[in-house]
Amino acid sequence: MRVMFAYPSFSNMKGIPQWGQNRQFQYFSKPTFIYPMVPASAATILNDNDFSVDWYDGVAQRESYGAFMNHFNKTHPDLLILETKTPIINRIHKFVKEIKNDNPEVKIALVGDHVTALPHMSIHAKGVDYVIPGGNWDYPLLQLSKHIRDGLAVPEGILFKNGSTVGSTGEVQYDVDLNEIPHINRDLTKWFLYYENWRKRKPFTYVMAGRDCWWRKDGGCTFCSWTNLYPHFNVKTPERHLDEISILREKYNIREIFDDTGTFPTGKWIEKFCKGMIDRGLNEDVLFSCNFRYDQLNEKRCKLMKKAGFRLVKMGLESGNQETLDRLNKGTTIQQIIDGSKTAKKAGLEIHLTIMVGFPWESKEDALRTLNLAKRLMENGWADVLQCTIITPYPGTRLHEQALTFNWFRIDPQDYDRYDMTEPVLHTVDMSPKEVLKICDDIYKIYLSPKYIFRRFIRSLTSKDDLMLNINGLRVVLGHIKDFASHEK
């Protein structure tokens, strides 16, 4: 039985869609292609169970939609797997209909964040045969594939069609032991296609210690789709994770890694992991980066992380206003952001800031406060890299529920094509959509400030890695500025 995992390259004048495993969907002219870790795990599991797996990422491969269709018609899979994202869900439904019209015998299953939030929307779409909600869909997919091939029962947690009738096998199951899941088959899933623009070394790849974020107090961050996908945080043992990193170094000569866990584990877990990196000598030739939280940055931990080979921590600044952090349930303070950045930098770690603008309760003065905080951190050398997005309340999040309750939407809430961050979908206190986009553009222009450029130039004089990073980074930043400028028109 042939199973295809596909990301067709849908043509769009807005840019290249970040369709794979990414927490914020955007169109970019200079994109980062993040390794879709859970789909890659699913492909590996099927391959290990004697299914013929075809991995086709037309977006990362920069191939046209026509090239995908040629490939599809040649291979003719029995089961097609598509990951869903809200801004392209209508395009996915149209694509499924087109495929099914010409290939009625092909079974099509949808997975991902949008069908987890709105499973019935997609199971009723023409041509869709199955919907697998939830983030841990790799093992249910194996059982579903055995149902199709071997006639076994449809597994729990699946929506399916039986002719014109829609059925369900109950609630999604989340009990997954990540230590039992095989290491990803990197060759099968074309690991070399995926990379971060800010990487310093090659070869570069991704890993994932846990699914997905352990910050769950009072429901976690209100804007996060991933607490809906993964209501329970699952994590590998440090030893299991270290085993995979050792394989990557030995088999692929990997020299830099980003861990795409929503928030990297802390406490005793990270202590064991860091000591394992040191004991195995991985810290000597592998740079390691991850997503982290400001309330977890202290001097002792940062020093240990640096010794263990950590290079960069991606930190959620989000807003320069404490009221916004509280309303988002971030569990951090502005002072922690400043102090944590200084502490990490003092230990030798690099800081990557993630920022959002366009909150419905924020004024232009509030947005400028975020801009100024980011500028202060970047120009003083307390942060190194940043990214900025328009806050978007994806279905399934508490922020989406709040936006419906309090009438924050400035568009039809079901006009999902417009959830792509090319424009704000929420009203603000006193900013027009163009003003929100301009604030985002101005945050990216911090990279062009003389003080920041001078600091990065001095640093690049002593490090070839930093020199190449700055050259590549400038290209990417100019691309982001171009993207936002085009949306402002």
Summary of the structure (lengths in Angstrom):
residues: 489
radius of gyration: 22.1
end to end distance: 49.1
largest distance: 66.5
contacts: 1640
relative contact order: 0.10
helix: 45%
strand: 17%
